[in-house]
Amino acid sequence: MKIAVIIIRVLLGAMFLFASVTYFLNMMPGEQPEMTADQTTFMAGVTASVYLFPLIKITELVSGILLLIGRTAPLAAIIVFPVTLNIFLYHAFLGPKELPIVTVMLIFNLFLLYAYRQKYLPIVSK
């Protein structure tokens, strides 16, 4: 179990780190895939809010670094869970083409939350 936690923690951290670094360094591929009307509407709203997409990417960057450090992984797993869930729901309802990889990300995050459940008990105990 300990080795599985390390492997999944590093993979999830690398995924988030890669996604955020490519955004901030403008290394995204030049040609974006075709988006449906619903996806275009959603992305227009996210873009119009100006702060939301950079906030998400900063959260991914910080969480990716914390996951790779290891000592702070329980904190990172909680911080990045809403982002992972939102990415999953976006793809489940608007862009199912990438749903398999996003499902893996969600399962990885849920696995880490389960693996670190003892760390979260003081939060919910009296």
KAPE-V714968 format. One record per residue. N is the residue number from 1. RES is the residue in one small letter. PHI is phi in whole degrees, 0 to 359 (none if undefined). OMEGA is omega as a letter, one per 20 degrees, with the letter a starting at -180 (999 if undefined). NEAR is the number of other ideal C-beta (glycine too) atoms within 12 Angstrom. Layout:
n=N res=RES phi=PHI omega=OMEGA near=NEAR
n=N res=RES phi=PHI omega=OMEGA near=NEAR
//
This chain:
n=1 res=m phi=none omega=a near=12
n=2 res=k phi=297 omega=r near=11
n=3 res=i phi=291 omega=r near=10
n=4 res=a phi=297 omega=r near=15
n=5 res=v phi=297 omega=a near=26
n=6 res=i phi=296 omega=a near=19
n=7 res=i phi=298 omega=a near=19
n=8 res=i phi=292 omega=r near=31
n=9 res=r phi=299 omega=a near=36
n=10 res=v phi=292 omega=r near=24
n=11 res=l phi=297 omega=r near=25
n=12 res=l phi=294 omega=r near=39
n=13 res=g phi=299 omega=r near=37
n=14 res=a phi=294 omega=r near=22
n=15 res=m phi=299 omega=a near=31
n=16 res=f phi=290 omega=r near=39
n=17 res=l phi=296 omega=r near=30
n=18 res=f phi=298 omega=a near=23
n=19 res=a phi=296 omega=a near=31
n=20 res=s phi=281 omega=a near=30
n=21 res=v phi=295 omega=r near=21
n=22 res=t phi=296 omega=r near=18
n=23 res=y phi=291 omega=a near=23
n=24 res=f phi=289 omega=r near=19
n=25 res=l phi=265 omega=r near=13
n=26 res=n phi=52 omega=r near=10
n=27 res=m phi=260 omega=r near=12
n=28 res=m phi=293 omega=r near=17
n=29 res=p phi=301 omega=a near=9
n=30 res=g phi=298 omega=a near=7
n=31 res=e phi=259 omega=r near=6
n=32 res=q phi=277 omega=r near=10
n=33 res=p phi=294 omega=r near=14
n=34 res=e phi=300 omega=r near=10
n=35 res=m phi=248 omega=r near=17
n=36 res=t phi=286 omega=r near=17
n=37 res=a phi=298 omega=r near=12
n=38 res=d phi=295 omega=r near=16
n=39 res=q phi=295 omega=r near=22
n=40 res=t phi=297 omega=r near=17
n=41 res=t phi=298 omega=r near=14
n=42 res=f phi=299 omega=a near=23
n=43 res=m phi=294 omega=r near=21
n=44 res=a phi=296 omega=r near=15
n=45 res=g phi=294 omega=r near=16
n=46 res=v phi=295 omega=r near=21
n=47 res=t phi=292 omega=a near=15
n=48 res=a phi=295 omega=r near=12
n=49 res=s phi=286 omega=r near=14
n=50 res=v phi=62 omega=a near=10
n=51 res=y phi=271 omega=a near=12
n=52 res=l phi=293 omega=a near=19
n=53 res=f phi=295 omega=r near=25
n=54 res=p phi=299 omega=r near=17
n=55 res=l phi=298 omega=r near=19
n=56 res=i phi=298 omega=a near=28
n=57 res=k phi=291 omega=r near=29
n=58 res=i phi=294 omega=r near=23
n=59 res=t phi=298 omega=r near=29
n=60 res=e phi=297 omega=a near=38
n=61 res=l phi=297 omega=a near=30
n=62 res=v phi=297 omega=a near=24
n=63 res=s phi=295 omega=r near=38
n=64 res=g phi=299 omega=r near=37
n=65 res=i phi=295 omega=a near=27
n=66 res=l phi=297 omega=r near=27
n=67 res=l phi=294 omega=a near=41
n=68 res=l phi=289 omega=r near=24
n=69 res=i phi=296 omega=r near=18
n=70 res=g phi=97 omega=a near=22
n=71 res=r phi=295 omega=a near=14
n=72 res=t phi=256 omega=a near=22
n=73 res=a phi=299 omega=r near=32
n=74 res=p phi=300 omega=r near=30
n=75 res=l phi=294 omega=a near=23
n=76 res=a phi=297 omega=a near=36
n=77 res=a phi=297 omega=r near=37
n=78 res=i phi=286 omega=a near=26
n=79 res=i phi=297 omega=a near=28
n=80 res=v phi=273 omega=a near=42
n=81 res=f phi=301 omega=r near=31
n=82 res=p phi=298 omega=r near=20
n=83 res=v phi=293 omega=r near=35
n=84 res=t phi=299 omega=r near=38
n=85 res=l phi=296 omega=r near=21
n=86 res=n phi=294 omega=r near=26
n=87 res=i phi=299 omega=r near=31
n=88 res=f phi=299 omega=a near=28
n=89 res=l phi=294 omega=r near=19
n=90 res=y phi=302 omega=a near=28
n=91 res=h phi=287 omega=r near=26
n=92 res=a phi=294 omega=a near=18
n=93 res=f phi=260 omega=a near=16
n=94 res=l phi=243 omega=a near=25
n=95 res=g phi=217 omega=a near=25
n=96 res=p phi=293 omega=a near=18
n=97 res=k phi=298 omega=a near=16
n=98 res=e phi=264 omega=a near=19
n=99 res=l phi=301 omega=a near=19
n=100 res=p phi=301 omega=a near=15
n=101 res=i phi=290 omega=r near=21
n=102 res=v phi=290 omega=r near=28
n=103 res=t phi=297 omega=r near=20
n=104 res=v phi=298 omega=r near=21
n=105 res=m phi=299 omega=r near=38
n=106 res=l phi=295 omega=r near=31
n=107 res=i phi=297 omega=r near=20
n=108 res=f phi=300 omega=a near=34
n=109 res=n phi=296 omega=r near=39
n=110 res=l phi=296 omega=r near=23
n=111 res=f phi=298 omega=r near=26
n=112 res=l phi=294 omega=r near=40
n=113 res=l phi=300 omega=r near=30
n=114 res=y phi=293 omega=a near=20
n=115 res=a phi=295 omega=a near=25
n=116 res=y phi=260 omega=a near=29
n=117 res=r phi=302 omega=r near=18
n=118 res=q phi=295 omega=r near=13
n=119 res=k phi=290 omega=a near=21
n=120 res=y phi=269 omega=a near=18
n=121 res=l phi=302 omega=r near=11
n=122 res=p phi=299 omega=r near=10
n=123 res=i phi=291 omega=a near=13
n=124 res=v phi=257 omega=a near=9
n=125 res=s phi=273 omega=a near=7
n=126 res=k phi=280 omega=999 near=5
//
